[in-house]
Amino acid sequence: MSTSISFSDRINRWFGNQPKEGMDALPVRVHGREFARTGAAPGSIKGFDQTLIWAIAGLLMWGMVMVYSASIALNDSAQSSNVWQAQFLIRHCMSLLIGFVAALLVFQVSMDTWEKVAPWVFIASIVLLIAVVLPFIGKSVNGARRWISFGIINFQPSEFAKLGTLLYAANYMVRKMDVKEKFFAAVTPMAVAIAIVGSLLLAEPDMGAFLVIAVIAMGILFLGGVNARMFLLITGILLIAFGLMIALSPWRRERIFAYLDPFGADYALGKGYQLSHSLIAIGRGEIFGVGLGGSVEKLHWLPEAHTDFLLAVLGEEFGLVGVVIVIAVFMWLTRRIMFIGRQAIAMDRVFAGLVAQGVGVWIGFQAFINMGVNLGALPTKGLTLPLMSYGGSAILLNLIALAIVLRVDYENRLLMHGGRV
């Protein structure tokens, strides 16, 4: 006599989650459908947000196409005569491959392990920031010493410092939960840490990275529940500090003036050159763009078109529609990452939740700054568009950070279905 076996029971057997005799089998629903049953053994439904994976993959693939489109004509320039046509595409693909392998390895590391090693990751980032400003280690390009050369690749420690600061800030908030209402006890160690990182970044100089790191730290302090008056005071101090940095630096002041009038006679061929040509590119794209590969501004008019100003080329070739799609995807991506963090905190996994939300602040804020610069809404800053712009270190650390978010989501789902991390 044959007995029929339901689809969910077959899934159960495949995963080795067969209920024991005499135990009740309770249905577990995922996205509104019965997927498996829990019994005496903990549920083994594992996974992560597939929509999030597709959004990340979509940005990476579109970025790869745009990097090739924006850099394809660089070898025609006299200044780049030693560059071959597909050089930046090949290097970008290598960065994606290395980042993908690193992300797979990072995904295997539990959040408990990350919590234990967080201070050491932060210390390692400080060591690298110190190393990069040393003349015999750091590599200088256009007057900025931001890279350490490892032969075929150049590594940018400021990108690693973003991850190190994020992990340290989340770990710090978990450890200082009992003193977060006391100003000096709660703020002083964190302020000292950020001041050290900021000083080293300004020595490169890399004010853009320092701005992102400061916002990541402030975001985690706010999300971690720091007293509102304390948070506002710290915010005020940081705003004054950044204001003084701009006021005391002639070339930073020039950037602000150029931002206010990029087409002016004093700036159109100087500090406002990139911004003015970025605006021309986006304006030329109109609603639907001139078509993939049809950009004129990338033909030696717009500097750094494949890095900081990739969105301008995208706007010229795909128009307003393309820019709006990119903005919408980044908004959804940030919102989804913040939700994963909120979900972890609701399950009393505060460190994991703060790390995920810190990544959301990182990706969302850096994308906001890059888009604002390209659209002329913000002063020029040397920040890439996450997941899309050319840049090996940025792609690597973006993928590692997102792998940590996927790990948080994986552990959330595992715990919700009765498993153990």
C-alpha positions in Angstrom: 0.0 0.0 0.0 1.6 3.2 -1.1 1.4 6.5 0.8 1.8 9.9 -0.9 4.5 12.2 0.3 4.0 15.9 0.2 6.5 18.3 -1.5 7.3 19.9 1.9 8.1 16.5 3.4 10.4 15.7 0.5 12.2 19.0 1.2 12.4 18.1 4.8 14.0 14.8 4.1 16.5 16.4 1.7 17.6 18.8 4.4 17.7 16.0 7.1 15.0 17.7 9.1 12.6 14.8 9.6 10.5 15.1 12.7 10.9 12.5 15.4 8.1 10.0 16.2 5.6 11.4 18.6 6.5 15.0 18.0 4.2 17.6 16.5 5.2 19.0 13.1 4.6 22.7 12.9 4.5 24.3 9.4 7.0 27.0 8.7 6.0 29.6 6.1 8.4 31.5 4.0 7.0 34.3 1.8 3.5 33.0 2.3 4.2 29.4 1.3 4.7 26.3 3.4 8.3 25.3 2.8 9.3 22.9 5.6 8.2 21.5 8.9 9.8 21.8 12.3 9.8 19.0 14.7 12.2 17.9 17.5 15.2 19.0 15.4 15.7 22.7 14.8 14.6 24.0 11.4 17.3 24.0 8.8 15.9 26.4 6.4 18.8 28.5 5.4 19.3 31.3 2.9 19.4 35.0 2.5 17.6 37.8 0.7 17.7 36.8 -3.0 16.3 40.2 -4.1 19.2 41.9 -2.4 21.6 39.6 -4.2 20.0 40.5 -7.6 20.1 44.2 -6.8 23.8 44.0 -6.0 24.5 41.9 -9.1 22.6 44.3 -11.3 24.6 47.3 -10.0 27.9 45.4 -10.5 27.1 44.3 -14.0 25.8 47.8 -15.1 28.9 49.3 -13.5 31.2 46.9 -15.5 29.5 48.0 -18.7 29.8 51.7 -17.8 33.5 51.4 -16.8 34.3 49.9 -20.2 32.2 52.6 -22.0 33.8 55.4 -20.0 37.4 54.2 -20.4 37.3 52.8 -24.0 38.8 56.0 -25.5 41.5 56.7 -22.9 44.2 55.1 -25.1 43.7 57.8 -27.7 45.0 60.5 -25.3 48.6 61.5 -25.5 48.7 61.4 -21.7 47.5 57.8 -21.7 49.3 56.4 -24.7 50.5 53.4 -22.7 46.9 52.4 -21.9 45.3 49.7 -24.0 41.6 49.8 -24.9 40.2 47.1 -22.5 42.8 47.7 -19.7 40.4 49.2 -17.2 37.7 46.7 -18.0 40.1 43.7 -17.4 41.3 45.2 -14.2 37.8 45.9 -13.0 36.8 42.3 -13.8 39.8 41.1 -11.8 38.7 43.3 -8.9 35.2 41.8 -9.1 36.6 38.3 -9.1 38.8 38.9 -6.1 36.0 40.7 -4.3 33.6 37.8 -5.0 36.0 35.2 -3.6 36.7 37.4 -0.6 32.9 37.9 -0.1 32.4 34.1 -0.1 35.1 33.6 2.5 33.7 36.5 4.7 30.2 35.1 4.5 31.5 31.9 6.3 32.6 34.0 9.4 29.9 34.2 12.1 28.9 37.6 13.6 30.2 36.4 17.0 33.6 36.1 15.5 33.4 39.5 14.0 32.5 40.9 17.4 35.5 39.4 18.9 38.0 40.6 16.3 36.4 44.0 15.7 39.0 46.0 17.8 41.9 44.2 16.0 40.4 44.9 12.6 40.3 48.6 13.6 43.9 48.5 14.8 45.0 46.9 11.6 43.3 49.7 9.6 45.2 52.3 11.7 48.5 50.5 11.0 47.8 50.6 7.3 46.9 54.3 7.4 50.2 55.0 9.1 52.0 52.9 6.5 50.5 54.7 3.5 51.8 58.1 4.6 55.4 56.8 4.9 57.4 57.8 1.8 59.0 54.4 1.2 55.7 52.5 1.4 52.8 54.7 0.3 52.3 55.5 -3.4 51.7 59.1 -4.4 49.4 60.0 -7.4 48.6 63.6 -8.3 50.0 64.8 -4.9 47.9 62.5 -2.8 49.5 59.5 -1.0 46.6 57.1 -0.7 47.8 53.7 -2.0 50.1 50.9 -1.1 51.4 49.0 -4.1 51.4 45.2 -4.1 52.8 44.8 -7.6 49.9 44.2 -10.0 47.4 45.9 -7.6 47.2 49.0 -5.5 45.4 48.9 -2.2 43.8 51.9 -0.6 43.8 51.7 3.2 41.1 54.4 3.6 38.6 51.9 2.2 39.6 49.3 4.8 39.4 52.0 7.5 35.7 52.4 6.7 35.1 48.7 7.6 37.4 48.9 10.6 35.7 52.0 12.0 32.3 50.4 11.4 33.1 47.2 13.3 34.8 49.1 16.1 31.9 51.5 16.5 29.3 48.7 16.7 31.5 46.8 19.1 32.0 49.9 21.2 28.3 50.7 21.5 27.6 47.1 22.6 30.3 47.3 25.3 29.3 50.8 26.5 25.6 50.3 26.7 25.6 51.0 30.4 27.4 54.4 30.1 25.9 55.8 27.0 24.0 58.4 29.0 27.3 59.7 30.5 28.9 62.1 28.1 32.6 61.8 28.7 32.6 58.1 29.6 30.6 57.2 26.5 32.1 59.6 23.9 35.8 60.2 24.8 37.2 56.8 23.6 35.2 56.9 20.4 36.1 60.5 19.7 39.8 59.8 20.2 39.6 56.8 17.8 37.9 58.9 15.1 40.4 61.8 15.7 43.3 59.4 15.1 41.8 58.0 11.9 40.8 61.6 10.7 44.3 62.9 11.3 45.9 60.1 9.3 43.4 60.5 6.4 43.9 64.3 6.3 47.7 63.6 6.1 47.1 61.8 2.8 45.0 64.0 2.2 41.6 62.3 1.8 38.8 64.4 3.3 36.1 62.5 1.4 37.0 59.2 3.1 37.2 61.0 6.5 33.7 62.5 5.9 32.3 59.0 5.2 34.0 57.5 8.2 32.7 60.3 10.5 29.1 59.8 9.2 29.4 56.0 9.7 30.5 56.5 13.3 27.9 59.1 14.0 25.2 56.9 12.4 26.1 53.9 14.6 26.1 56.2 17.7 22.7 57.5 16.8 21.3 54.0 16.0 22.9 52.6 19.1 20.8 54.9 21.3 23.2 57.6 22.4 21.5 60.5 24.3 20.0 63.0 21.8 21.7 66.0 23.3 25.0 64.2 23.3 24.5 63.3 19.6 23.6 66.9 18.6 26.7 68.2 20.5 29.0 65.8 18.7 27.4 66.6 15.4 28.0 70.3 16.0 31.6 69.7 16.9 32.1 67.8 13.7 30.5 70.5 11.6 32.7 73.1 13.1 35.8 70.9 12.5 34.9 70.4 8.8 34.1 74.1 8.5 37.6 75.0 9.8 39.3 72.5 7.6 37.7 74.2 4.5 38.3 77.7 5.8 42.0 77.1 6.6 42.7 75.3 3.3 43.0 77.6 0.2 42.5 74.8 -2.3 39.4 73.5 -0.4 38.0 77.0 -0.4 38.6 77.2 -4.2 36.5 74.0 -4.6 33.6 75.6 -2.7 33.7 78.7 -4.9 34.0 76.6 -8.0 31.0 74.6 -7.0 29.0 77.8 -6.6 30.0 79.0 -10.1 31.5 76.2 -12.1 31.0 78.0 -15.5 32.6 81.2 -14.2 35.7 82.5 -16.0 37.9 82.0 -13.0 36.9 78.3 -12.5 35.7 76.8 -15.8 39.2 75.7 -16.7 40.3 75.1 -13.2 38.6 73.8 -10.1 35.2 73.9 -11.8 36.3 72.0 -14.9 35.1 68.5 -13.9 31.8 69.8 -12.5 31.0 71.9 -15.6 31.7 69.0 -18.0 29.7 66.6 -15.7 26.7 69.0 -16.0 27.2 69.2 -19.7 27.2 65.4 -20.0 24.0 65.0 -17.9 22.3 67.8 -19.8 23.2 66.3 -23.1 21.6 63.0 -22.1 18.2 64.7 -21.7 15.4 62.1 -21.0 16.5 58.9 -22.6 20.2 59.5 -23.3 22.2 59.4 -26.5 22.6 55.6 -26.3 25.3 53.2 -24.8 28.7 54.2 -26.1 27.5 57.5 -27.5 28.9 59.8 -24.8 31.0 62.7 -26.1 32.2 64.0 -22.7 34.1 60.7 -22.1 36.3 61.5 -25.1 39.0 63.3 -23.0 36.7 66.2 -21.9 35.6 64.8 -18.5 38.5 63.7 -16.3 38.1 60.5 -14.2 35.0 59.6 -16.1 35.3 55.9 -15.2 35.8 56.6 -11.5 34.4 59.6 -9.7 32.2 60.8 -12.6 30.8 57.5 -13.9 27.3 58.7 -13.2 27.8 61.7 -15.5 28.6 59.3 -18.4 25.7 57.1 -17.5 23.4 60.1 -17.5 24.6 61.1 -20.9 24.2 57.7 -22.4 21.0 56.6 -20.6 19.5 60.0 -19.8 17.3 61.0 -16.9 15.7 57.5 -17.0 19.0 55.8 -16.3 20.0 58.1 -13.5 16.6 57.7 -11.8 16.9 53.9 -12.0 20.3 54.0 -10.4 19.0 56.3 -7.6 16.0 54.1 -7.0 18.1 50.9 -6.8 20.5 52.5 -4.2 17.5 53.8 -2.2 16.0 50.3 -2.1 19.4 48.7 -1.3 20.0 51.0 1.6 16.4 50.6 2.9 16.7 46.8 2.7 20.1 46.7 4.5 18.7 48.9 7.3 15.7 46.6 7.6 18.0 43.6 8.0 19.9 45.4 10.8 16.6 46.4 12.5 15.5 42.8 12.4 18.7 41.6 14.1 18.4 44.2 16.8 14.8 43.1 17.4 16.2 39.6 18.1 18.6 41.0 20.7 21.6 40.7 18.3 22.7 44.3 18.8 26.2 44.1 17.3 25.1 42.3 14.2 22.2 44.8 13.7 24.5 47.9 14.2 27.0 46.5 11.7 24.3 45.9 9.1 22.9 49.4 9.6 26.4 50.8 9.5 26.9 49.3 6.1 23.6 50.8 5.0 24.8 54.2 6.2 28.1 53.7 4.4 26.7 52.6 1.0 23.8 55.0 1.1 25.8 58.1 2.2 28.7 57.5 -0.2 26.3 57.0 -3.1 24.4 60.2 -2.1 27.6 62.2 -2.1 28.8 60.8 -5.4 25.5 61.5 -7.1 25.3 64.9 -5.5 28.7 65.8 -6.9 27.9 64.5 -10.4 24.6 66.4 -10.5 26.1 69.6 -9.2 24.2 69.6 -5.9 27.4 69.1 -3.8 31.0 70.3 -4.0 33.5 68.0 -5.8 34.7 65.2 -3.6 36.9 62.3 -4.6 34.4 59.5 -3.8 33.5 56.7 -6.1 29.9 55.4 -6.7 29.7 52.1 -4.7 29.6 48.9 -6.7 29.8 50.7 -10.0 32.8 52.9 -10.3 36.3 51.6 -11.3 38.4 51.0 -8.2 39.8 47.7 -6.9 39.9 48.6 -3.2 36.5 50.1 -3.1 34.9 47.2 -5.0 36.6 44.7 -2.7 35.5 46.4 0.6 32.0 47.0 -0.7 31.6 43.3 -1.5 33.1 42.3 1.9 30.7 44.7 3.7 27.7 43.4 1.8 28.8 39.8 2.5 28.7 40.6 6.2 25.1 42.0 5.8 24.1 38.8 4.0 25.6 36.9 6.9 23.5 38.9 9.3 20.4 38.1 7.2 21.4 34.4 7.1 21.7 34.2 10.9 18.4 36.1 11.3 16.6 33.6 9.2 18.3 30.6 10.8 17.3 31.8 14.3 13.7 32.6 13.2 13.3 29.0 12.0 14.6 27.5 15.3 18.2 26.9 14.2 21.4 27.9 15.9 24.1 30.2 14.7 
